[in-house]
Amino acid sequence: MTITMTSNDRPRATQKLRELLARPDAIVVAPGVYDGISARIALDMGFDTLYMTGAGTSMSRLGWADLGLATQHDMVEQAEMLANIDPTTPVIADADTGYGGPVSIARTVAKYARAGVAALHIEDQVQEKRCGHLLGKEIVSREVFYSRIQAAVNARADLGLDILIIARTDARQSLGFDEACTRLSRAAEIGADIVFLEAMTSREEMADFVRRMGATPCLLNMVSKGVTPVISVDEAADLGFKVIIFPITGFGGAIQGIRDSFAVLKKSGCEPKALVGVEEAFELCGLIQCIELDRKAGGKALAGLR
Ligand SMILES: C[C@](O)(C(=O)O)[C@H](CC(=O)O)C(=O)O
């Protein structure tokens, strides 16, 4: 795989996501990434789309749970880094509530698009939001939600951007499934490209949701130990979903892996034997590419490395 640090091919990620979505009977699979290492692993393994998880971003950048603590600035910085390791691979990014009223949302859309993000999702929780799989979520009115989506759609048109807009509703928990579907149908009419019904509680709901949304592509959020029943990528595709995200797979695995590794150190006073070594880690993160880049430019800084 070619990884480039140039920005010339940025528009291709959005175009590529549109092409991936247009494939009949196929689903876009996006593993959750939350830092440079997790993004590098997903790219190295050949995933063709990445999902920037807000929960993972909040925990990796701030060390705090997904409770609306990450700011627009935190999220844009993270998105910019993730979208530019390989600018040809689409990144679908969490944009929470859009971080304010219509003016802030317009700025969020512009900043995400200019950072190289291919699609972003904006939801209808109040600003003091929380992970969609926790209890006690508070939801804004239909009007406020619709104006968030309208602001995003207008910003995209006014600024000549082609980022995809995903409307997410968290209304299922407190207002019910019908209200959630009504909100997303209207969001699609306003101009959202993809719809995301957070925290569905049964397979019947999943099937019904896709049916009710008609031609609008639907996204499924597969959160381990969340409130949505676990289904596979193939099952989601069979139900008609066009995108499936796995926000927890990366950081859930990392937490377990780091814990296991530290436990060996604490117990034995030595590192675990099976650890990935420093060179392998650097190679994962572009060492060879950097040596090549330096050599081609006549640089001497990395000449002695290999
Ligand atoms: C998708 C999500 O917005 C995320 O931040 O990745 C979260 C995931 C989580 O916290 O479990 C959500 O579902 O709200």
The ligand as an ORCA input file, in Angstrom:
! r2SCAN-3c Opt
* xyz 0 1
  C     -20.159      6.006     18.068
  C     -19.746      6.836     19.225
  O     -20.319      8.122     19.119
  C     -18.236      7.033     19.266
  O     -17.826      7.996     19.900
  O     -17.494      6.214     18.742
  C     -20.147      6.232     20.580
  C     -19.521      4.927     20.878
  C     -19.567      4.607     22.363
  O     -19.227      5.464     23.174
  O     -19.914      3.501     22.707
  C     -21.660      6.203     20.695
  O     -22.270      5.201     20.302
  O     -22.198      7.177     21.224
*
